[in-house]
C-alpha cells in the first residue's frame, strides 16, 4: 500500500487536500480544541461555529480583496444547486425592478402595477447564457426547464461555442460574434443577467480573462454578470467588483464537499418582491434553502451547516495566506500558471504523440485535457500512469481522453513527475514506431524471397 506522499493525484474533483490541513482536520474531527467534541458534532449555532464562519469569511476577503458591498454565503447543493438558485433569485430581482418602476408610474394602483409587470415579464424577460462547455450547457438547460411553465423560451443562448468548432467544445469565438441581449433592449429591461462558467472542468476550456464586452460602460445599464468559478476559484486574481455573483463548489480549490460558496452583491439581496407578488406574476419565489436573501440574513445558518467543511475551507485559505503573504492570490496565480505551462510544454513538444483538445488561447490551467494520438495506446498510458502512482488522469466519461487537473493542492513536484512520465512515454512510443517502420521493409523482403523460392 503506497504512502500518501508517494501518490500524485490529478483527479477533477473532489480534489486533493493539503496533507497538513487533513492532519489537523483528523484531530479536529475527534476533539476540537480540547472541547471533548469533534467539529462534526458541535452546534452550528454555537459561538464556536460562528467564529469559524467569521474567520473563514475574513480569509476569503483577504485573499480576493472582496469589497464591503458584497456578502459571502455558505450554501448547500453544490454548483448544480446554484444553477437553480441563480434563476430563482435573479428573476425575482428582475421582477422587483420592474415592480418599482411601475409603482413610480401608477402609485398605489396595485392592479395596474401587476398587469404591467406581467406584460413586461411575458415579452421582455431574457436570461443570457454563454455556453462554452458541459457545465454552462447544463446551467442553461436548468434555466430553460425552470421557466418553461411560463410558456415562453426566456433563455437567450448568446454563445454556443460548438457552432464554430465542428460541434465540439474547445474554443471561445470572438466577442463580436456573441448575441447578447442589448443592455437597453426590451423596453429598457435588458437581460436579467449574463451567465458564464469561467473554467469548464469537463472540457478544459477557460476564459483567458473577464470578457471585455461585459465591462461596464458609461451610459449603459449595469449588466449583472453571474459566474461559476467552481474549478478555478482562488487560482488567479479576480476583480470582484465586475460581478454581481460569483459561486463555486468547495471541492476543487477550497476544501471538501458539502458546501458551496457564493459572493453576492448586497444590493441584490434587498431587491426581492413579496412572494405573493411573484406568485401573482406567475413565477416562483426562491425555495428557502436557495434564497440568497434568507441565507444572508441568517449568516448562512438558516439550517444545519456542515461546520467541519467550513473549517477545512478556512484552513486552506489560511494556508494560502501564509504561503503567499502580501501577494495574496496573485502568488497562487503565478504557481498555477507555471504548473500548467510545464505540462503544456511537454504536450506541445511531442505533437506526434499527444494532442491537446482545445484551442491554445482558451486552454484551461486547471483541467488539462488531451488525447494520446494512437487510440490503442491511451489505455496503456493510463494503466502505466497508475502503476507510477500518477492517479486520477482518466478523462470525463462524456468525452474520454486524458485530463490532468492542476488544482492548488497539486504540488510542482507532482507536476514534474507527470511531465517526466509524459516525456518518457512519448520517447518510448516514438522508438517503437521507428522500430516498427524499420522492420516492415525487411519483413516484406523476406516474404518476397519466400515466394520466389516457391
N, C-alpha and C positions, 0 to 999 in steps of 0.2 A: 504494500500500500504506500503510495507516494506521500511525502510530507507536503504540507500546504505550500511551502516556499518553492517546491520543485515544479508546481503546476503554473503554467502561463494560460490564463483564462481569457478568451475573447468573445464570450457569449453576448448576445444582443440584449439580454435582459431576462430575469434580473441580472444585474451586473455584479462584478466582484466588489467587495467592501475592503478598504484598507485593513490589514491584519491587526494593527494596534487598536483600531476602533472596534473590531469584532471581539478582541480580547477584553477590552473594557466593558463592552456590551454583555459578554458572557457573565462577568461578575455582577453587573448591574441588574441583569435578569434574575439573578438569585437573591441578591441582597444589595439594595441601592443605598449607598452612603451610610451603611451600618444601621439602616432603619428596621431591619428584620423582614422587610418586604421587597419583592422584586418589582421592577418597573412595569411588568405586565399586570401587576396586582393593585397598584396604588389607584386611588380615586382620580378620575380625570378632572374632578372639581377641587382637588386639594391644592394647597398653596405650593406644594412641590411641583405638581403638574403645571400650574400657572407659571411658575418660574422657568420651567423647561421650555414652555411655549414662548415666553418673552425672550429668553436667551437665544433661542433658535431664530426668531424673527430678527433680533439685533445682528446676528451673524450674517443673515441674508442681506439685510440693509447695508451692512458694512461692505460686503463683497461687491455688491452691484450698485452701490450709491443710489438706493431707491428713494425717490423724493417723499416728502411728508404727505403729499396728497394722494398716496396710494396705500392700500391696506393689503396685508398678507393673510391669506386664508389657507387653512388646512382642511382638506375635503376627503370624502370617500368616493369610490367608484372609478379611480384611475383616470387616465386621459380620455378613455372612451366615455366615461360618465360626463366629462366636460363637453363632449360633442353635443349632448342634450342640454346641459346647463347653459352653454353659450346661447343656444336658440331661445330657451325659455326666458332667460334674464334679459338678453339684448332685444328681443321682440317686445318685452314688457317696457323696457326703456324707450324704445321707438314709439310705442303707443302713448306713453306718458308725455313725450314731447309733443305729439300731435294733439293730445287732450288739452294740454296747457295752452297751446296756440289757439285751439278752438274756443277755449274758455275766455281768452282775451277778446275774441270777436263776439261771442254770444252771451257772455256774462253768466247768469245763473240759469240759463235755459238748458237744463240737463239733457232734454230730448234732442235739441239741435246739436249739442256737443257730441252726443252718442252717434247720431246719424252721420255727422261729418267725419268722425274718426273711423266709423265702419266703412264709409265710402273710400277714404284715403287708404285704409288697410287693403281693401279689395283691389284697388288699382295701382297703388304705389309701393307697397312693401316689397323690398328686394334685399336678399342676402347674397353678397358677393363671395365666391369661393375661388381660390387659386389652387387648382388640383395638380400637384407635381409628384404624387406618389400614392401608395396604398392608404396611408392614414388620412391625408386630406380628402381622398376619394370617399373613404368611409364616413368622414365628418359631414361631407356634403350630402351623402345618401341619408344619413341620420336626420339632417335638417329637412330634407325633402319629405321624408316619411312623417316627421312630426307635424309638418304644416299641410300635408296632403288633405286632411279632412276639411280644410278651409275652401277647397275646391279650385285651387289655382297653383301653378308652379311658381313659387316665390324665390326659388334658388336660382341665382344667376351664376352659371359657370363662366367666370370671366377668363379663365385659362384652364385648358386641359392639355397638359404637356405631351400627351400621347399623340395628339393630332399632327404634330410636326416631327415625330420620331418613330415612324413606322409602327404606330400602335403600341409602343412600349414607353414606360417611364425611363428617364435617363438624361433629360435636358430641361432647361427652362428657357422658353422662347423669349425674344426681346420684349421689353416692357411696352413698346409702342404697338404690339400686337394684342395686348390684353384688352378684354372687353369689359372693363369696369363700368359700373353704373356711374354716370357723371355726377359729381358731387351736388350740383344744383338741379339735377333732373327730378322727375316725378313730383312736379309742383313744389320743388324745393325740399323734398324729403330725402333725396339722395338714396343711399342704401343704409340699412340698419347697421351693417358692419362689413368689413373686409376680413376674410379669414384665410390664413395660410399656415402651413406646417414648416417650421424653419429647417428641420432636418428629417428626412424620410428614412426611418430605421430600416424598413424592408428593402427599399430600392436604392439606398445610398446616394440620395440627392440632397444637397444642402444649398440654401441661398447664400451666395458669397457675402451679402450684406443686406441691410434694410432696403427694400425696393424704393428706388428714387421717386417713382410715380405716386407713392403713398405718403411722401413727405408733405407736411402741412404747407400750404401756400397762401400768401396774402389774399384776402378777399374770397377765399374758398371755404365752404363749410368744413368743419372738422371731420375727417374720416376716422371712424372708430375702428382701429386695427386690432384684431384678435390673433394671437399667435400661439400655436402649440410648439413648445420648446422641450418636449419630454426627453428627447435623446441628445440634445446638445447644450442643455442648461448648464451654466457655470463653466463652459469650455471656452468662452470668449466674451469680450466686452459687449454690453447691451445698453443702449440708450433707452432706459425705461420710459422716459417722457414721450417717446414716439408711439407708444402702445396704449390702448385702452385696457387690455387684459393680456397677461402672459400666464400660461398654465403649463404644468408638466407633471407627469407621474414621477414619483421619487426614485424609482428603482433603477435608474440609469447612472446619474451622476450625483445624486443627493443622498441616497440611503437605501432602504429596503422597501418592499411593497407595503401596502396598507394605507398610504397617504398620498394625496395629490396636492400640490401647491398651486395657488393662483395669486397673482399680483394684480389687483383690481383698482382702477382709478376711483377715488372715493365719491366723486360726483355721480357716478353711475349707480352707486349703492343707495343713493337717495332718490333717484328718478324712477320710482316704482308706483304705478297706479294702484288704487284699491283693487283687490282680487275681484270684487263684484263688478267693477267696470270692465276688467279684462274679460270676464265671462260673458257680459252683455255684448261686448265687441265680437266675441266668438273665438278668443284664444285662451289657452290655459295659463293660469298663474304658475310660476315655477314651483315644482314639488319642494316641500320644506327642506329636504336633505340636500337639494341642489340650488336652493335660493341663496344667492350670494349675500343679499341684504340681511337675512336672518342669521346666516353663518357669521357674518361680520359683527352684528350686534351681540352675539353670544361668544365672541372671542374664539370661534371655531369649536365651541364646547356645547352646542345645542344637544348633541347626543354623544355617546361614548367615543372618544377619540383614542386611537392607539398611541398612548404616550411613549411607549418604548420606541416606536417607529419615529416619532418626533425627536426623541432624544438622540437616536442614531444619526438623523439628519443634522442635528445641532453639532454633534461630534465631528462629522465630516466637514461641516462649514468651518468649525474652529481649526481643524487641521489645515484647511486651505489658507486660512488667515495667518496661521503661524508660518506655514511654508512660504507664502508669497509676500507677507508683510505689506508695505505701502503700495506695492504694485497691484495688490488685490487680484481680481480675476484676470487682469492683463497678464499676470505672471503665468497663470494656468493656460491662457491662450497661447503663449509662446511655447509652452511644453506640448500642448495638444498639436499645434502646427508642426513642430519638429518631429513628433512621433509619426504623424500622418505622412509627412514628406519622406521619412525613412522607408516606409512600406511602398508608397507610390513610386519612389525612385527605383526600387528593385523591380517592380512590375513593369515599369516603362523601359528598363534596361534589358528586359527579356521578352520582347514583344512576340517572339516566335513560340513562347510557352504560355504566357499569360495575357489576358485581355480584360482590363478594367471595363466595366459595363456602361459607365456613364461618361458624358462629355467632360472634358478636362476642367472647364470653368465652373462646373457645379458638383464636382466630386466631394462627397462627404468626408470630413475629417474624423467623424465619429464611427461611421459604418462603411468600411472599405470593401466594396463589392466587386468581385472579379470572377472570371472563369479560367479554368485550365483549358487551353485551346483544343487539346485532344480529349474529347468527352470520355474516352475509355480510361484515361488516367486520373480523372477527377476523384473517383472513389479511392484510388491508390493514394492520391495526395492527402485526402482526409484521414485515411487509415494510418498512414505513416506519421502524420501530424499528431494523432492521438498517441501513437507509440512514443513520441518525443515529449508527451505531456503538454502539447500545444492544443488546448481544448476549446470547444465552442465555435469552431470555424465553419460549420455547415451553414449554407445559406438558408433563408426562409423557405418554408415548404412551397410557397406560392411561386417562387422564382428560381429556386435551386442555386447552383453555383457555390461560391465561397464568400463568406462575409466575416471579416476581421473587425470586431467592434473595439474601438480605441477610446473607451471612456476614461474618465480622470483616474480611476483606480488602476488602470493598466500602466505598469511601470515602463520606463525606457529600456530597462534590462530585458523585459519580456518582449518588447517590440524588437529589440536586437536579435533575440532568439528566433522570432518569426522571420525576420529579414534574412538571417543566416540559413534557415531552412528553405525559404523561397529561392535563394541563390543556389544552394546545393542541389535542390530538386531540379531546377532549370538546367543546371550544368549536366546533371546526370541524364536528363531526358534528351538533351542535345547530343550527348555522346552516344546514347542508344540509337537515336535517329541516324547519326553519322555512320555508326557501325552497320545498321540495317541497310542503308543506301549503298555502302561499300560492298556488302556481301551479296547484294542482289545480282550484279553482273556476273560475279563468279559462279553463283548458283545457276544462272541462265546458261553460261558457257558449258558447265558440266552437263546440263540437261541436253544441250545440242550435241555434245560429244557422244552421249549415250545413245541418242537417236541415230547418229551416223554409224555407230558400231553395230546397230541392229540391221 
